[in-house]
Amino acid sequence: MPEITIRYEEISQSKGRYIAHVEGFEAEGEITFSRAGSTRIIVDHTGVPDVLGGKGVAKALAAHIVAEARAQGLKIVPLCPFVKAQAQKHPEWQDVVEL
């Protein structure tokens, strides 16, 4: 499993993204979200280049945003099909993800 480093980048006051850099690869994956009030974030997109497919980058991004939301007391509204599918596979996320 390659080393995956995730960092937060603010796009605007109401939007942000987490970017995953994978050791040995120039490409990066990302997960984007918008804030919906003070208690919710809407995850709208997860993208990983083909070169990083199958390396667990999208799963790492989804798990990271769940952990961040949990730590900040936020709920996730998953409009992104990937995050929604992952949440259905992880019942331990139900305290954070609104399905």
N, C-alpha and C positions, 0 to 999 in steps of 0.2 A: 504494500500500500504506500503510495507516495505521500510525502509531507504536504499538507494543505494548510495554508495560512489564510485567515479570513480577516478582513478589515472593513470598517464602516466608512461610508462616504456620504456626506449630506449633499443632496441635490438641491433642495430648497428647504424652507421652514417646515413644509408638510410632506416632503418626499425624501427617501433615502435608499441606499442600496448597500448590500454586503458583497464584497468582491473576494473571490477565492483565487489565490495564486498557488500554483502547483509546482513544486520543486522540479526543475529540469524542463519545464515547459514555459514558453513565452505567453501562451494563451491564458485567459482567465475566464472563470465562470462568475455569474452574478445572480443575485436574487434582489428584486426591487419591491418597494412597498410605499404606501401612502398612509399618512396618519389620518385617522377618522375620529376626531375628538381627542379627548385626553386619555381614553382607556383602550382604544382599539387601533390596530394597524391592518391595512388591507394588503396582503401579499398578492401581487398581480403578475409576476413573471419570474421564472427561473430559467436561465440560459447557460448552457455549457457547450463550447465548441466541440465538433466531432473528434478532434484530436485528443480530447480529454474524456470522451465517452467511456463508460465502464470503469472509471477510476474512483467512483464514489464521491465526486465533487458535488453534484447536485444534492445528494443525501446529506453530505457534511454541511452544506449551506442551509438546508431545511432544519437540521438538528440545531444548528447555531442560532437561527432566528427564533426557534422555539425556546431555547435556553435564555436568550436575551430578553424575549417577551416575558418569560416567567420571572426573571430577575427584576424586571421593571414593573411587574404587576399589570401587564398589558394582555389583551386578548388578540388573537390573530383571526382575521376573516380571510380564508384561503380562496381567492378567485383563480389563482394559478392551479391548473389541473394537477401538476406534479406534487405540489405541497398538499393539496387536498387528498390525493391518493396516498401519500406518505402518512398523513394524519390518520387515515382509515386503517393503515397497517400498524400504527403505534397508539394503542389505547392509552398509554401513559401520557400522551400529549393532550388528552381531552380536557384537562384543566386549563389549557391555554388556547387551543384551537377550537373555533366555533364551526361545527359542521352542520 
